[in-house]
């Protein structure tokens, strides 16, 4: 009986893990925020571990020009992505993310932040 209960608990946990795709938890600069200091790196925190080889982040300025330089998964936390960016003049920037989590599900989303003087 004890084994049966343990087995069914395992199944429930597995099912919940499969439903938990990687979504954006928060970002820096914060989603929708206005910052006075242009960031050198945009950081995104996700709700699940990512497959870095299949995850992309594009950041564009108001004219649609790419400003992202490269993507790096955090060395200690595989749910965190760091995106280096060119020097950002004041303006509105759009971050488009597409990530594949370790459960192989793809999720996408976007947000903006503003650099203002
Ligand atoms: Cu999933």
Backbone and ligand atoms as CSV (ligand in chain L), in Angstrom:
chain,resi,resn,atom,element,x,y,z
A,1,UNK,N,N,0.843,-1.208,0.000
A,1,UNK,CA,C,0.000,0.000,0.000
A,1,UNK,C,C,0.876,1.255,0.000
A,2,UNK,N,N,1.898,1.234,0.860
A,2,UNK,CA,C,2.787,2.392,0.941
A,2,UNK,C,C,3.471,2.624,-0.411
A,3,UNK,N,N,3.851,1.528,-1.072
A,3,UNK,CA,C,4.519,1.652,-2.379
A,3,UNK,C,C,3.550,2.247,-3.400
A,4,UNK,N,N,2.313,1.814,-3.363
A,4,UNK,CA,C,1.298,2.327,-4.289
A,4,UNK,C,C,1.146,3.839,-4.129
A,5,UNK,N,N,1.067,4.283,-2.890
A,5,UNK,CA,C,0.909,5.718,-2.636
A,5,UNK,C,C,2.124,6.478,-3.147
A,6,UNK,N,N,3.302,5.942,-2.856
A,6,UNK,CA,C,4.525,6.596,-3.313
A,6,UNK,C,C,4.547,6.681,-4.834
A,7,UNK,N,N,4.127,5.617,-5.498
A,7,UNK,CA,C,4.127,5.597,-6.961
A,7,UNK,C,C,3.154,6.626,-7.517
A,8,UNK,N,N,1.965,6.741,-6.930
A,8,UNK,CA,C,0.996,7.694,-7.464
A,8,UNK,C,C,1.439,9.130,-7.189
A,9,UNK,N,N,2.122,9.349,-6.078
A,9,UNK,CA,C,2.667,10.683,-5.803
A,9,UNK,C,C,3.702,11.066,-6.862
A,10,UNK,N,N,4.528,10.107,-7.230
A,10,UNK,CA,C,5.541,10.347,-8.259
A,10,UNK,C,C,4.892,10.763,-9.569
A,11,UNK,N,N,3.808,10.089,-9.926
A,11,UNK,CA,C,3.115,10.402,-11.179
A,11,UNK,C,C,2.563,11.822,-11.134
A,12,UNK,N,N,2.001,12.201,-9.994
A,12,UNK,CA,C,1.447,13.555,-9.870
A,12,UNK,C,C,2.561,14.599,-10.018
A,13,UNK,N,N,3.677,14.345,-9.351
A,13,UNK,CA,C,4.791,15.297,-9.439
A,13,UNK,C,C,5.281,15.401,-10.877
A,14,UNK,N,N,5.397,14.291,-11.581
A,14,UNK,CA,C,5.860,14.295,-12.966
A,14,UNK,C,C,4.893,15.078,-13.845
A,15,UNK,N,N,3.600,14.909,-13.623
A,15,UNK,CA,C,2.607,15.605,-14.433
A,15,UNK,C,C,2.691,17.109,-14.211
A,16,UNK,N,N,2.929,17.515,-12.975
A,16,UNK,CA,C,3.024,18.948,-12.700
A,16,UNK,C,C,4.272,19.544,-13.331
A,17,UNK,N,N,5.370,18.790,-13.292
A,17,UNK,CA,C,6.604,19.276,-13.897
A,17,UNK,C,C,6.409,19.467,-15.396
A,18,UNK,N,N,5.679,18.577,-16.036
A,18,UNK,CA,C,5.465,18.663,-17.475
A,18,UNK,C,C,4.616,19.880,-17.839
A,19,UNK,N,N,3.746,20.282,-16.939
A,19,UNK,CA,C,2.898,21.440,-17.230
A,19,UNK,C,C,3.642,22.744,-17.002
A,20,UNK,N,N,4.705,22.700,-16.232
A,20,UNK,CA,C,5.387,23.933,-15.854
A,20,UNK,C,C,6.370,24.355,-16.931
A,21,UNK,N,N,5.911,25.032,-17.948
A,21,UNK,CA,C,6.807,25.538,-18.983
A,21,UNK,C,C,7.604,26.710,-18.431
A,22,UNK,N,N,8.603,27.114,-19.201
A,22,UNK,CA,C,9.409,28.247,-18.767
A,22,UNK,C,C,8.738,29.550,-19.193
A,23,UNK,N,N,8.295,30.300,-18.218
A,23,UNK,CA,C,7.754,31.628,-18.499
A,23,UNK,C,C,8.647,32.664,-17.848
A,24,UNK,N,N,8.547,33.871,-18.351
A,24,UNK,CA,C,9.346,34.942,-17.778
A,24,UNK,C,C,8.828,35.269,-16.383
A,25,UNK,N,N,9.705,35.203,-15.409
A,25,UNK,CA,C,9.318,35.558,-14.045
A,25,UNK,C,C,9.509,37.049,-13.826
A,26,UNK,N,N,10.708,37.534,-14.095
A,26,UNK,CA,C,10.951,38.971,-14.053
A,26,UNK,C,C,12.203,39.281,-14.842
A,27,UNK,N,N,12.491,40.564,-15.017
A,27,UNK,CA,C,13.613,40.963,-15.848
A,27,UNK,C,C,14.262,42.201,-15.270
A,28,UNK,N,N,15.482,42.467,-15.749
A,28,UNK,CA,C,16.182,43.693,-15.404
A,28,UNK,C,C,16.784,44.268,-16.681
A,29,UNK,N,N,16.415,45.487,-17.106
A,29,UNK,CA,C,15.424,46.373,-16.494
A,29,UNK,C,C,14.049,45.693,-16.392
A,30,UNK,N,N,13.272,46.092,-15.408
A,30,UNK,CA,C,11.971,45.476,-15.183
A,30,UNK,C,C,11.057,45.669,-16.387
A,31,UNK,N,N,10.159,44.703,-16.599
A,31,UNK,CA,C,9.182,44.748,-17.684
A,31,UNK,C,C,8.398,46.062,-17.616
A,32,UNK,N,N,8.404,46.808,-18.730
A,32,UNK,CA,C,7.628,48.045,-18.810
A,32,UNK,C,C,8.235,49.218,-18.069
A,33,UNK,N,N,9.450,49.064,-17.570
A,33,UNK,CA,C,10.001,50.131,-16.725
A,33,UNK,C,C,10.735,51.182,-17.551
A,34,UNK,N,N,11.061,52.309,-16.891
A,34,UNK,CA,C,11.882,53.345,-17.475
A,34,UNK,C,C,13.099,53.497,-16.579
A,35,UNK,N,N,14.269,53.352,-17.190
A,35,UNK,CA,C,15.500,53.475,-16.403
A,35,UNK,C,C,16.276,54.683,-16.901
A,36,UNK,N,N,16.991,55.345,-15.991
A,36,UNK,CA,C,17.764,56.508,-16.393
A,36,UNK,C,C,19.158,56.102,-16.853
A,37,UNK,N,N,19.670,55.009,-16.268
A,37,UNK,CA,C,20.989,54.502,-16.651
A,37,UNK,C,C,20.804,53.390,-17.669
A,38,UNK,N,N,21.403,53.551,-18.849
A,38,UNK,CA,C,21.302,52.493,-19.858
A,38,UNK,C,C,22.016,51.239,-19.364
A,39,UNK,N,N,21.354,50.089,-19.392
A,39,UNK,CA,C,22.012,48.860,-18.931
A,39,UNK,C,C,22.997,48.350,-19.983
A,40,UNK,N,N,24.072,47.718,-19.543
A,40,UNK,CA,C,25.003,47.056,-20.465
A,40,UNK,C,C,24.550,45.624,-20.735
A,41,UNK,N,N,23.735,45.115,-19.798
A,41,UNK,CA,C,23.256,43.731,-19.888
A,41,UNK,C,C,21.785,43.718,-19.483
A,42,UNK,N,N,20.969,43.007,-20.273
A,42,UNK,CA,C,19.580,42.781,-19.905
A,42,UNK,C,C,19.492,41.355,-19.365
A,43,UNK,N,N,18.868,41.192,-18.201
A,43,UNK,CA,C,18.798,39.876,-17.566
A,43,UNK,C,C,17.346,39.431,-17.462
A,44,UNK,N,N,17.107,38.154,-17.813
A,44,UNK,CA,C,15.757,37.592,-17.765
A,44,UNK,C,C,15.758,36.370,-16.846
A,45,UNK,N,N,14.835,36.362,-15.899
A,45,UNK,CA,C,14.670,35.225,-14.987
A,45,UNK,C,C,13.446,34.439,-15.418
A,46,UNK,N,N,13.623,33.143,-15.640
A,46,UNK,CA,C,12.519,32.287,-16.064
A,46,UNK,C,C,12.104,31.351,-14.936
A,47,UNK,N,N,10.942,30.726,-15.133
A,47,UNK,CA,C,10.377,29.872,-14.083
A,47,UNK,C,C,10.888,28.446,-14.167
A,48,UNK,N,N,11.723,28.154,-15.151
A,48,UNK,CA,C,12.200,26.790,-15.315
A,48,UNK,C,C,13.570,26.800,-15.976
A,49,UNK,N,N,14.312,25.720,-15.816
A,49,UNK,CA,C,15.626,25.618,-16.446
A,49,UNK,C,C,15.484,25.607,-17.957
A,50,UNK,N,N,16.477,26.211,-18.632
A,50,UNK,CA,C,16.401,26.400,-20.079
A,50,UNK,C,C,17.421,25.538,-20.807
A,51,UNK,N,N,17.104,25.262,-22.069
A,51,UNK,CA,C,18.066,24.632,-22.973
A,51,UNK,C,C,18.728,25.762,-23.748
A,52,UNK,N,N,19.940,26.159,-23.362
A,52,UNK,CA,C,20.533,27.360,-23.953
A,52,UNK,C,C,20.695,27.275,-25.463
A,53,UNK,N,N,20.952,26.091,-25.995
A,53,UNK,CA,C,21.204,25.974,-27.432
A,53,UNK,C,C,19.981,26.371,-28.251
A,54,UNK,N,N,18.787,26.278,-27.677
A,54,UNK,CA,C,17.565,26.543,-28.440
A,54,UNK,C,C,16.851,27.799,-27.963
A,55,UNK,N,N,17.478,28.567,-27.101
A,55,UNK,CA,C,16.826,29.746,-26.555
A,55,UNK,C,C,17.425,30.990,-27.189
A,56,UNK,N,N,16.569,31.937,-27.582
A,56,UNK,CA,C,17.047,33.163,-28.210
A,56,UNK,C,C,16.377,34.378,-27.575
A,57,UNK,N,N,17.110,35.467,-27.541
A,57,UNK,CA,C,16.558,36.745,-27.094
A,57,UNK,C,C,17.021,37.799,-28.089
A,58,UNK,N,N,16.068,38.518,-28.688
A,58,UNK,CA,C,16.406,39.625,-29.583
A,58,UNK,C,C,15.928,40.914,-28.937
A,59,UNK,N,N,16.781,41.914,-28.982
A,59,UNK,CA,C,16.405,43.217,-28.431
A,59,UNK,C,C,16.561,44.238,-29.544
A,60,UNK,N,N,15.503,44.997,-29.811
A,60,UNK,CA,C,15.540,45.980,-30.894
A,60,UNK,C,C,15.168,47.354,-30.365
A,61,UNK,N,N,15.715,48.375,-31.040
A,61,UNK,CA,C,15.376,49.749,-30.655
A,61,UNK,C,C,14.086,50.173,-31.369
A,62,UNK,N,N,13.716,51.439,-31.189
A,62,UNK,CA,C,12.472,51.944,-31.761
A,62,UNK,C,C,12.420,51.844,-33.274
A,63,UNK,N,N,13.579,51.810,-33.926
A,63,UNK,CA,C,13.631,51.683,-35.378
A,63,UNK,C,C,13.763,50.250,-35.853
A,64,UNK,N,N,13.679,49.302,-34.919
A,64,UNK,CA,C,13.759,47.896,-35.289
A,64,UNK,C,C,15.173,47.374,-35.460
A,65,UNK,N,N,16.156,48.181,-35.085
A,65,UNK,CA,C,17.549,47.728,-35.206
A,65,UNK,C,C,17.947,46.883,-34.006
A,66,UNK,N,N,18.635,45.777,-34.292
A,66,UNK,CA,C,19.102,44.887,-33.220
A,66,UNK,C,C,20.152,45.593,-32.370
A,67,UNK,N,N,20.015,45.480,-31.068
A,67,UNK,CA,C,21.020,46.035,-30.162
A,67,UNK,C,C,21.642,44.962,-29.275
A,68,UNK,N,N,21.133,43.713,-29.382
A,68,UNK,CA,C,21.700,42.652,-28.550
A,68,UNK,C,C,22.996,42.146,-29.163
A,69,UNK,N,N,23.939,41.796,-28.284
A,69,UNK,CA,C,25.258,41.357,-28.730
A,69,UNK,C,C,25.490,39.875,-28.505
A,70,UNK,N,N,24.848,39.309,-27.537
A,70,UNK,CA,C,25.098,37.898,-27.259
A,70,UNK,C,C,24.359,37.452,-26.019
A,71,UNK,N,N,24.064,36.163,-26.010
A,71,UNK,CA,C,23.221,35.578,-24.969
A,71,UNK,C,C,24.063,34.615,-24.151
A,72,UNK,N,N,23.887,34.687,-22.840
A,72,UNK,CA,C,24.613,33.766,-21.975
A,72,UNK,C,C,23.706,33.259,-20.874
A,73,UNK,N,N,23.720,31.963,-20.656
A,73,UNK,CA,C,23.003,31.413,-19.512
A,73,UNK,C,C,23.858,31.640,-18.275
A,74,UNK,N,N,23.216,32.009,-17.191
A,74,UNK,CA,C,23.938,32.266,-15.952
A,74,UNK,C,C,24.747,31.034,-15.541
A,75,UNK,N,N,25.974,31.277,-15.070
A,75,UNK,CA,C,26.889,30.174,-14.749
A,75,UNK,C,C,26.375,29.330,-13.589
A,76,UNK,N,N,25.616,29.935,-12.691
A,76,UNK,CA,C,25.173,29.176,-11.520
A,76,UNK,C,C,23.677,28.887,-11.529
A,77,UNK,N,N,22.902,29.621,-12.329
A,77,UNK,CA,C,21.449,29.430,-12.317
A,77,UNK,C,C,20.937,29.262,-13.745
A,78,UNK,N,N,20.632,28.031,-14.177
A,78,UNK,CA,C,20.210,27.779,-15.569
A,78,UNK,C,C,18.805,28.282,-15.901
A,79,UNK,N,N,18.162,29.021,-14.983
A,79,UNK,CA,C,16.893,29.654,-15.322
A,79,UNK,C,C,17.092,31.115,-15.729
A,80,UNK,N,N,18.347,31.568,-15.715
A,80,UNK,CA,C,18.621,32.998,-15.908
A,80,UNK,C,C,19.428,33.221,-17.188
A,81,UNK,N,N,18.981,34.165,-18.021
A,81,UNK,CA,C,19.695,34.534,-19.248
A,81,UNK,C,C,20.207,35.958,-19.130
A,82,UNK,N,N,21.450,36.152,-19.579
A,82,UNK,CA,C,22.033,37.489,-19.637
A,82,UNK,C,C,22.255,37.838,-21.107
A,83,UNK,N,N,21.821,39.017,-21.503
A,83,UNK,CA,C,21.981,39.457,-22.880
A,83,UNK,C,C,22.770,40.762,-22.880
A,84,UNK,N,N,23.986,40.711,-23.418
A,84,UNK,CA,C,24.781,41.933,-23.536
A,84,UNK,C,C,24.175,42.801,-24.640
A,85,UNK,N,N,24.195,44.106,-24.434
A,85,UNK,CA,C,23.638,45.012,-25.440
A,85,UNK,C,C,24.642,46.120,-25.772
A,86,UNK,N,N,24.462,46.684,-26.971
A,86,UNK,CA,C,25.260,47.839,-27.377
A,86,UNK,C,C,24.945,49.014,-26.447
A,87,UNK,N,N,25.767,50.058,-26.467
A,87,UNK,CA,C,25.401,51.260,-25.699
A,87,UNK,C,C,24.017,51.750,-26.157
A,88,UNK,N,N,23.109,51.933,-25.219
A,88,UNK,CA,C,21.720,52.256,-25.569
A,88,UNK,C,C,21.434,53.737,-25.377
A,89,UNK,N,N,21.217,54.466,-26.469
A,89,UNK,CA,C,20.770,55.843,-26.302
A,89,UNK,C,C,19.331,55.870,-25.776
A,90,UNK,N,N,18.876,57.028,-25.271
A,90,UNK,CA,C,17.493,57.108,-24.777
A,90,UNK,C,C,16.522,56.625,-25.847
A,91,UNK,N,N,15.509,55.894,-25.426
A,91,UNK,CA,C,14.530,55.366,-26.368
A,91,UNK,C,C,13.807,54.187,-25.761
A,92,UNK,N,N,12.948,53.583,-26.572
A,92,UNK,CA,C,12.175,52.426,-26.140
A,92,UNK,C,C,12.758,51.179,-26.791
A,93,UNK,N,N,12.922,50.146,-26.008
A,93,UNK,CA,C,13.519,48.897,-26.485
A,93,UNK,C,C,12.549,47.747,-26.268
A,94,UNK,N,N,12.533,46.872,-27.268
A,94,UNK,CA,C,11.622,45.733,-27.221
A,94,UNK,C,C,12.442,44.449,-27.123
A,95,UNK,N,N,12.102,43.642,-26.139
A,95,UNK,CA,C,12.809,42.384,-25.897
A,95,UNK,C,C,11.896,41.238,-26.321
A,96,UNK,N,N,12.333,40.471,-27.301
A,96,UNK,CA,C,11.573,39.312,-27.795
A,96,UNK,C,C,12.296,38.058,-27.343
A,97,UNK,N,N,11.663,37.259,-26.519
A,97,UNK,CA,C,12.327,36.030,-26.061
A,97,UNK,C,C,11.582,34.796,-26.554
A,98,UNK,N,N,12.387,33.793,-26.813
A,98,UNK,CA,C,11.866,32.495,-27.225
A,98,UNK,C,C,12.762,31.468,-26.554
A,99,UNK,N,N,12.226,30.704,-25.655
A,99,UNK,CA,C,13.067,29.770,-24.910
A,99,UNK,C,C,12.488,28.361,-24.959
A,100,UNK,N,N,13.403,27.416,-24.903
A,100,UNK,CA,C,13.036,26.008,-24.783
A,100,UNK,C,C,13.472,25.561,-23.395
A,101,UNK,N,N,12.517,25.073,-22.617
A,101,UNK,CA,C,12.859,24.623,-21.273
A,101,UNK,C,C,13.317,23.176,-21.325
A,102,UNK,N,N,13.850,22.694,-20.210
A,102,UNK,CA,C,14.395,21.339,-20.186
A,102,UNK,C,C,13.313,20.291,-20.456
A,103,UNK,N,N,12.039,20.652,-20.305
A,103,UNK,CA,C,10.976,19.699,-20.642
A,103,UNK,C,C,10.634,19.760,-22.135
A,104,UNK,N,N,11.442,20.467,-22.923
A,104,UNK,CA,C,11.387,20.585,-24.399
A,104,UNK,C,C,10.231,21.461,-24.899
A,105,UNK,N,N,9.491,22.112,-24.020
A,105,UNK,CA,C,8.418,22.995,-24.480
A,105,UNK,C,C,8.980,24.371,-24.822
A,106,UNK,N,N,8.482,24.945,-25.905
A,106,UNK,CA,C,8.896,26.278,-26.326
A,106,UNK,C,C,7.872,27.296,-25.858
A,107,UNK,N,N,8.352,28.380,-25.305
A,107,UNK,CA,C,7.464,29.484,-24.967
A,107,UNK,C,C,8.074,30.765,-25.523
A,108,UNK,N,N,7.223,31.723,-25.839
A,108,UNK,CA,C,7.695,32.986,-26.389
A,108,UNK,C,C,6.983,34.137,-25.690
A,109,UNK,N,N,7.591,35.300,-25.774
A,109,UNK,CA,C,6.958,36.475,-25.202
A,109,UNK,C,C,7.789,37.694,-25.500
A,110,UNK,N,N,7.289,38.833,-25.132
A,110,UNK,CA,C,8.056,40.057,-25.351
A,110,UNK,C,C,7.655,41.086,-24.315
A,111,UNK,N,N,8.553,42.048,-24.120
A,111,UNK,CA,C,8.236,43.169,-23.231
A,111,UNK,C,C,9.073,44.352,-23.679
A,112,UNK,N,N,8.754,45.510,-23.172
A,112,UNK,CA,C,9.536,46.691,-23.502
A,112,UNK,C,C,10.095,47.304,-22.223
A,113,UNK,N,N,11.159,48.050,-22.410
A,113,UNK,CA,C,11.633,48.937,-21.355
A,113,UNK,C,C,12.112,50.204,-22.033
A,114,UNK,N,N,12.252,51.231,-21.251
A,114,UNK,CA,C,12.593,52.535,-21.784
A,114,UNK,C,C,13.865,53.049,-21.129
A,115,UNK,N,N,14.726,53.622,-21.925
A,115,UNK,CA,C,15.884,54.316,-21.385
A,115,UNK,C,C,15.623,55.802,-21.559
A,116,UNK,N,N,15.620,56.536,-20.464
A,116,UNK,CA,C,15.299,57.952,-20.552
A,116,UNK,C,C,16.298,58.782,-19.764
A,117,UNK,N,N,16.489,59.999,-20.190
A,117,UNK,CA,C,17.424,60.855,-19.471
A,117,UNK,C,C,16.773,61.535,-18.283
L,1,CU,CU,CU,6.598,22.600,-20.336
